[in-house]
Amino acid sequence: MKASNPYWRERVVGQMSSQLVEELDQFETEIELKKQGKIDDRVFAETRLRRGVYGQRYDNGRRNDGQKTQNLGFPCGTMTKGPETVWDAPGMLRIKIPYGGLNARQLEVLGELAEEYSDGIAHVTTRQCIQLHFIHIDDTPTIMRRLASVGITTREACGNSVRNVTACPFSGICSNEAFDVTPYAHALAYHLLGHSDCQNFGRKFKPAFSGCKDQPCGLVKMHDVGYIATTREIKGEVKRGFEMYVGGGLGAVPRQAKLLSDFVSEEEILPLTQAVARVFSRLGEKKNRGKARIKFLVDKLGIEEFRRLVHEERAVMEHEESWSSYLKDLKSKVEMPLHNGGSELVASDDPEFSKWQKTNFYQQKQEGYVAIIISLPLGDITANQLRSLADIARKYTNETIRSTVEQNIILRWVSKADVAAVYKDLKVAELTMPEAGTIVDVTSCPGTDTCKLGISSSRGLAAQLRNRLMEKSVQMDQSVKDLVIKVSGCFNSCSGHHVADLGFYGVSRSINKHAVPHFQVILGGQWTQNAGAYGLPMGAIPSKRIPEAVDRLTQTYLEKQEKGESFKDFVTRVGKAEIKSMIQDLTTVPAYEEDRSFYSDWGDPREYTKEDIGVGECAGEVVTAFTLDMTAAERMLFEAQLKLEKSEFQPAADQAFEAMVTATKGLIRLRLPNVGRDVPALVEQFRSEFFDTELFFDPFAKGKFGQYFLDAAANCNRQHDHDTAHRQIEEASLFVEACHSCQARMSEQVTAT
């Protein structure tokens, strides 16, 4: 039996695993090495991205001190102040929240961190994560430690890794679900976190869970891997399982996920996903980032061949305890109320309560309880609001809180008897914005506010649309109110514009030598049925005319829809040509001298320009597993030297040996991608593949560098003093350099052939 993934652990408040402590110490060391110029920019970019530290655009940003900043390129840029060069790193920290699950103390810590290190605002993302913007790189290890103390990690929130595992925020309280997917989402998130089979992807890997087929829930069909809960009778017993999908994704080239299996048992869901990850890791594109998502691999191979390879991989995998250990305690994830359920709703005498109640309530399947949807304009919540919400969650619930992919927060298990009191407390905190889940509740990515890929101001447009639609919401017909709007700053679809009824993404047009912000209009996507269909592009419209386009399209739909016809079906019936003709006149742009407002973007009075658009980091860096292993080995050597300076002779020697082991693993992975870290096995593989064959042989060293590793492995239990520790560090340094040379020779041989 293979040992469980070292990252497999429950979220324990107040404690950090020794491995996590070590990892955060390592990241701090890597930051110091980067400052000294001892780590390559690309390598450091990938290592920080894997810890959730992400570059952000800064042409519109302001630091906490209110001073305008330069667009420096986080975090590798520097800013000179007089004769002194300082490490200036405007950036963002993405914080993983598996399935959106939060408790009160976590909300408080997020508020504290937003206030102390950011701009006082936490941002809920479209993958249920939390982001803090305007973060300095030097502060990130401290922030990570404080998050870890309450059971939250930033590990693999960005980069070429398994991203946050999302799930329906109504899991466990939905009357339509097959069963509660929460414990399965939790188990997958922590099983794959830091797993060795998930460290060599060419791009990101996004999982999602849904409790039912018909509703948006987890939006399974637009994910790299997705699961829809289902049951099946087997030998007279009702068994839980999942429909499993692979190869979905949005971005510039959207794909709908394909069915891998119509029933994967709960015992098999983790190992089969791991098998998918192994196939993706081994066969996925590594060089061309534009073709490196799993959707392209599934397209290339075909779903039948991909399925065959996955099951072939599954058959040879060594059993891991964490595949099924969580099933013994599924009830630990079952939520319980704090107060008894109310027999009927206790309403408020506040005149605004009725409007709020109509859209911000969700009737739980449990009698006497409701979930309250807290609508967050643009997904933003302040530090004070986080603290207030934590108090409310403690007062009325067992801290049962979920973030949503619509950038809101849900407070679950509120007794109907407490609703009026909860509303009163939420109103004091300014958290009673109505129209949650309606056309008013516009979803937006960060766009040009902070994203280096942003072309047009998605947040600016979303705010404008929200304000205009809110004014009309009282008189709005329900068929229009039920529509979904999503706005992205570029074609990458971070808001999910492809699956909205009305989707928009930022583009630019040049009009008489002037740049003008535009949005491409995407119509007829399907939000329900787990992102059941993608919309069609209708053409680009100037940013300042998008609100008028929304008015015109919704009014036409209201006037011409057939009974019960969805907006998607309306667009299909009417046809692209006629729809486009309805908005064609809105594509014109007044001359610069006639109306300069068209030449600036929403929320930004400056004249629009594309010059500030940079290189995005959503894909991570294409850095080979060998490079990452060698970077880790070099960091270990540096740490070994620090230990030697402190007269910690044994730890210094042990660390030097670990550097050798890590470098050896990196070298062997050039031939055997799924090699483990068992030292005796690595020694034998190194000897047979590299040493005995003289592939590792350096004519100047006459093979002795390889012998350094073999000798160190044979004597790994020896006791070290200053001299022997010093010698082991020197030998390890030579061995690591020899690994680099060996890889270079291998690359030259491949090129020559």
Sequence and secondary structure as in RCSB ss.txt:
>XXXX:A:sequence
MKASNPYWRERVVGQMSSQLVEELDQFETEIELKKQGKIDDRVFAETRLRRGVYGQRYDNGRRNDGQKTQNLGFP
CGTMTKGPETVWDAPGMLRIKIPYGGLNARQLEVLGELAEEYSDGIAHVTTRQCIQLHFIHIDDTPTIMRRLASV
GITTREACGNSVRNVTACPFSGICSNEAFDVTPYAHALAYHLLGHSDCQNFGRKFKPAFSGCKDQPCGLVKMHDV
GYIATTREIKGEVKRGFEMYVGGGLGAVPRQAKLLSDFVSEEEILPLTQAVARVFSRLGEKKNRGKARIKFLVDK
LGIEEFRRLVHEERAVMEHEESWSSYLKDLKSKVEMPLHNGGSELVASDDPEFSKWQKTNFYQQKQEGYVAIIIS
LPLGDITANQLRSLADIARKYTNETIRSTVEQNIILRWVSKADVAAVYKDLKVAELTMPEAGTIVDVTSCPGTDT
CKLGISSSRGLAAQLRNRLMEKSVQMDQSVKDLVIKVSGCFNSCSGHHVADLGFYGVSRSINKHAVPHFQVILGG
QWTQNAGAYGLPMGAIPSKRIPEAVDRLTQTYLEKQEKGESFKDFVTRVGKAEIKSMIQDLTTVPAYEEDRSFYS
DWGDPREYTKEDIGVGECAGEVVTAFTLDMTAAERMLFEAQLKLEKSEFQPAADQAFEAMVTATKGLIRLRLPNV
GRDVPALVEQFRSEFFDTELFFDPFAKGKFGQYFLDAAANCNRQHDHDTAHRQIEEASLFVEACHSCQARMSEQV
TAT
>XXXX:A:secstr
 B   TT     TT   HHHHHHHHHHHHHHHHHHTT S HHHHHHHHHTTTEEE   SS B TT  B     TT
T  EEETTEEE    EEEEE  GGGEE HHHHHHHHHHHHHHSSSEEEE TTS EEEEEE GGGHHHHHHHHHTT
T   TTSSSSSB   EE TTTTT TT SS  HHHHHHHHHHHTT GGGS  SS B EEEES SSS TT GGGSSE
EEEEEEEEETTEEEEEEEEEE  B SSS B  EEEEEEEETTTHHHHHHHHHHHHHHHS SS GGG SHHHHHHH
H HHHHHHHHHHHHHH   BGGGTGGGGGGGGG    SS   SS    S TTHHHHHHHHEEE SSTTEEEEEE 
 GGGEEEHHHHHHHHHHHHHHSSS EEE TTS EEEEEEEGGGHHHHHHHHHHTT     TTSTTS EE  GGGT
 TT  S HHHHHHHHHHHHHHHTTT  HHHHT  EEEESSTT TT GGGSSEEEEEEEEEETTEEEEEEEEEE  
B HHHH B  EEEEEEEGGGHHHHHHHHHHHHHHH  TT  HHHHHHHH HHHHHHHHGGGG    TTT GGGGS
BTTB S   STT     TT     HHHHHHHHHHHHHHHHHHHHHTT HHHHHHHHHHHHHHHHHHHHTTT TT 
   HHHHHHHHIIIIITTTSS  TTTTTHHHHHHHHHHHTTT    HHHHHHHHHHHHHHHHHHHHHHHHHHHHH
HH 
